[in-house]
């Protein structure tokens, strides 16, 4: 099978990489702010130009040296070169070529990947003379653009299409792959758990809230087949969510939840289930996907406090019904092996279909055991899966308490476990 050719955008912080991604993609995908360091992880989107389709990967800014977090972000930029079919190396003409631009250009050149040098922020003709400073990179003639205003992006895309292969052979095309969204408040250990499960440091990890700003999809092979993990930005209460970068992060996290088949709700066990976790549980329920609750940092909880932690989970996360609760320590890996089996078990139930005959025998038995006062369920059909959805054809209106009894009975009869279910009633 084949995958789309991959175009990787690289360069120092704040030279306009995310703005260029958004301009090419035609919508606001990456977070764009007027300060360095906003894009920290790799972000990939699909684009189309003149009938040619390809993926574009945005990266964090490369720095020759800096903090521990800066070093990790720079490492992500270098790793992105490994999978690139074409590299777009961006520099800012309003600043000019810096020593860091030159040092990173050497790294790009050593990668041996086809490269286009992009001179960004060429907002008018007066700045075009400055693009030629980039000839010292030894990577060919620079292409002038203004990502913010769109100037020159058509010429850049023409050059991109000319240099790209039409298709790239790959056995990892992800059509129909199970999607698992990892959600939770900031700094509960989602990225650590994500990296532990996929086996490589794909997300940048740092002990400060909000490090993961974009959702990142990574496909892994398991004994049950391929699975896509979506590592999302941590979500805070709206009152504490600043406008700008974090606001867009929340939107993307919710989008990741909507397109997932199952959610892993990561909770900091040292704090217990909070009001924010409760709101997330509500959102997962609204999305209609099954969930697995992951109590991370369980090894840091004192023995005498563990009962209170579990009580907070039962109280705050009641929206998730009987969703499994796993106690893990992502840093050491303790208990992480239980997550995949729980995910597959929940997903199997989520996609289950019951034959009409078996369903109606179950309806007959539950009515014989506890009939509804003055109302009969004449028959039932399953109209959909993901989640299992059943329509009950009745002689009258069923009380809410009886509908809960029907749901509980069907859940037990057909081993639906904690997966969401929908019951619809048609009277007549």
N, C-alpha and C positions, 0 to 999 in steps of 0.2 A: 504494500500500500504506500501512499505518498502523503507527505505533510506539506503545508504551505512553506515557502521560503521564509527565512527569518531575517529581519532587518533590526539590528541592535543600535540604539542611540546611546552614545557615550560622550563623556567630557567632564570638565570640572563642575563643581556646584554652581548653580545660578547662571548658567550660560543659555538657558532656554530649551533644555531637552524636553521637559514635560509640555511646554507650550507648542513645540514642534509636533509632538505626538498628538496633542489635541487638534492641531490644525490639520494634520494628515487624516486622522480618524474622523474628523468632521463633527465631533461632539466632545464635551468635556469629560474625558476619561481620567487623566492624571490630575492630581492636586497641583495647582499652580499658586504660588505665593511669592512675594518679593523678599524672601530671605532664603539663605542656603540650607540644604539638608532636609527639605520636605519630602522628596522622593528617596526612600531608603531601601526598598526592596525592588526586585524586578517586576515589571508590569507589562503584560502582553495583550495586544488587541489585534483584530483583523482589519485590513484595509484593502481598498480596490482602487486601481488607477489604470485607465485605458484598457479595461478588460483583464488586467493582471491582478490576481489576488496574492496577498502576502501578509505575514504577521509582523507587527512592529513591537519591539521590546524597549521600554524605557528603563533606565537604570539610575541609581543614586550617583551623586557627583564623586569623581575620583579626586583624592587628595594625596599628595606625596607623604604627608605625615599629619597626625592630629590626635584626637582622643581615641580611646578604645572603640567607641562607636563609629567614628570616622574611618578607622582602619577596617572595620567589618564592612562598612558600606563600600569602600574602595575595593575590597576583595570581591564583593558581589559584581562590581563593574568588570573586573578582570575575568571572573568566571563566565560572565555573559558572552565574552568574546569566543569562548570555546564552542558554542553552539551556533554562532552567527554564520549566515550565508553572505551577509553584507554588513559592513560597519559604517555608521554615520558618525564621524568625529566632529563635534561642534566646538567652536570657540566664539567668543564675544568680541566683535570688532570695536564696540564702544570702550572696551577695556584694553584691547590689543592682545597680542600673543604673550603669555606669561611663561615663566620657567616651568610651572606645573603642566601647562599645555604641551610644552616640548617634551617633558619627561614621559607624559602619558602617551604622546604620539609615538615615542620609541616603543612602548609596550604594544601599542596597536600594530605597529609595523612588524614587530617580531612575531606577532600572531599569524602573519601570512595571509590574513583574510582580506578579500576585496574591500576597499575603503573609499568613501567619498568624504572629503573635508567640507564641512558646512560652516560658512561664515554667517553667523546670526546677528540680528539687530542692525542689518543694513536697511534702515528705514527709508533712505533716499539715496540719490546718486552721489551725494557728497561723501558718503562713507564707503563707496565701492573701492576706492584706492587702497583702503586699509586691509582689504582681503588678502592682498598679495604677501603680507607678512607671513602667512601660513605656508608659503612655498618651502620654508625651512624644515617643515615636517617631512618632506620627501615623499609625500603621498598623493601627488598630483594637484591639478588646478582646483582651488576652492570654488564652491558654488555659493553665491550670495543669496541670502533670504532674510525676510523679516517674519519670524514665526507669529508674532503678535498681530501683524497686519496682513499676513498672507502673501506679501511681495516675494516673488521668486520661487514659491513652493511648487508651482507647476513644473518649472524647469528642473527643480530638484527631483521631483517624482519621475519625470521622463528619464533622468539619469539613473535613478534607482531601478526602474523597470528594465533598462538596457543592460544592467549588470547582473540581474538576478537570474538564476536557473528557473525554468518553468515549474518544476516540481522536485521535491526531495524525497527520496525513498525513506520510509520510516514505518516500522511495525507498530508504533504506539499511537496511531490515530484514535482519538478518544470518543467517537460517536457512540452514544448509548451507555457510557460508563457511569457507574454509580457515583453520585456526587455527595460528599460529606462536608458540611460546613462546620468549622470550628468557631464557636461564638462565645462571648463572655465579656465581662468588664475588663478595662485595661489592667495590665500587670498581674493577671492571675496565672500566667504561664502557658498561654495558648501557643505561642511560637516555640517555646521549649518542647511542648508536647508534640507539636507538628513536626519539628525536626527529629525528635526521637522516633516518631512513627515512620517517616519517609527515609530516614537513614542518612541525611546530609543536611548541612546548615544552609537551607534555602532562605529562610527568613532571618533577618538581622535580629539578634537578641541583645537586649540591654535592660538593666534594672531601673528603667524609668517608664512611666505610663505613656502610651501612644506611639511606641516605636514603630509598630506596623501601621502604615498609613493606607495601604491599598490591599485589596484581596489578591491572593496569589494562588493559582491552581497548579497542583503538582500531581501527576499520575504515578501510582506505584503498582507493582504486581503483587498479588497475594495468592494464597492457595485457592481462593474462591474466584479468582479472576482480577482484572484491573479495577482500580478504585481511584477516584479523583478527590483529593483533599483540597479544601478551600480555606486558607488561613486568612482570617479577617481582622480588621482593626478593632480594638477594644471599644466598647460602647459605654458612654457615661450618660447620666441623667441629662435631660435637655438643658436644665438650668446651669449645669456645669460644662456644657459643650460650647466652646468658643466658636464664634463665626469663622469661616475660612476653612483651613486645612482639616480641622477635626470634624467640622460639620459634614464635609464631603466624605470623610472616612466613615461616619455613621451611615450615611446614605448607601455607600458601597457595601457595608457590612449587612445591611438589611436586604440589599439586592442579592448578595451571596446566599442569604438564607432562603429567599424566594426561589432561587434556581437550584437549591440542593434537594437531594432525595431524603437525607436524614441530617439531623443536627447533633453535634456534640456540644453540650452546654458545659463549659469549664467554670468551676466555682472554686474560689480560694478557700480551702478547708480551714485555714487559720482564722478566717473571718466568719465563715458560715454563709448560708444563703442570705443575701441582702435584698433590700427593696429593688435595687437595680436588677438583680438576678430574677426577681419575681416578674419584673416588666419584660425581661427577655423571654421568660417562660411563656408569658402571654403572647408574645410575638411569634414564638415557635408554634404555639397552638393555632394562632391565626393563619400561619403559613400552611398548616395542615400536614406537616411532615412528622414522622416519628423522631424521638429524641433519646439520647443516652446522656445521663448526667455524670460528669467526671469531677470528682472531688480531688483536686490537685493539692499538693503539699500536705497530704495526710500524715506523712511521717513527722511533720512539725507540730502536730496537734497533741497536746498532753492527754494521757489516757483518761483523766477525770473530766476532760472537756468534750470528749468524742460523742457522748450521748446528747449533749446540747447541740452540737453541730448537726447531727442527724435529725434532731427535732426541728431545727430551723429549715432543713431541706424539706421535710414533710409538710411544714406549714407554708413556707414561701413558694414552693414549687408544686403545689397541689394541682396546678393547671396541667401538668404533664402526666397526671394519673399515676399509673404504675410503671413509669419509665425506670429502667434499671439505673442504679446508682453505684458507680465504681469508685473505689478509693485507690488513688495512685500517687506516685511521686515521679513527676516527669524528669527531673534532673537525674535521678539515679536509675530511672526506668522501671522501678518497682510497680507492679500491677498493670503496666501499660499493655502487656500481652493479652489482657482480658477485653480490650476495647474492640478489636476487629471481630471476634466472635459475637459480641453483643450487637455490633452494627449489622452484621449479616443476619442475625436472628430477627432483629427488628425489621430489617428491610424485606426479608422473606414474607413476614406477616403482612407488611404494607402492600405487597404485590400479590397477595393471595386472592384466589377466586374460588367461590363455593358453588357447587352445582345446584341447580334449582331444586332438584329432588331432595338433596341433603338439607338444603336451607329450609324447605317447607316441612320436612320431618322435624327439624329442630323447633320451628314455630309451633307445630302441633303439640310437641312434648311440653314446651314451656307454658303454653296456654292450659294444657290439661293439669299441670302442676299448680299454676296460679293464674286463673282466668281474670281478665279485666272486667270490672263491673259494667254490664250492659253493652259491651263492645266486643266484637270479634275481629281478629286479623284473618282475612279470607285467604290470602296467600302473599308471598314475598318474592322479590327478585333482586339479584345483585346487578346494579347498573354500571358500576365502575370499580376500578382499583386505584390505589395511590391517592387517597386512602380507600379501603374497602367501603363502598357505599351501597346501602340496601334501601329499597322502596317497599313499604308495607301498605298493602291495599286493605282497608278496614271498613267496617260498617258504621263507624262513628269516630269521634275524636278520642285519642288515647291520652290519659293523664301523663304528665311529665314523669311522675314517679314510675309509671308502668313502662315508659320508654327506656328509662334507666335500667329497669329490670330486664327488658328485652336485650339491650346492649350488653349487659353483664353476662347474660345467659349465652348469647352468641359468641362473645369473647372467650368464654370458658369452653364452649362446645367445639370451637374450631381453632383453638390455640392462637388467638390473635395477640395474646400478651398485652404489651403496652401500646401497640400501634393505634393511631387515631382511627375512629370509625365514624361514619355518618349514617343516620337513619332519617329517611324521608317518609311521610305519611300521606297517602291519598285516600280521602274519604269518598265513598260512593258505591 
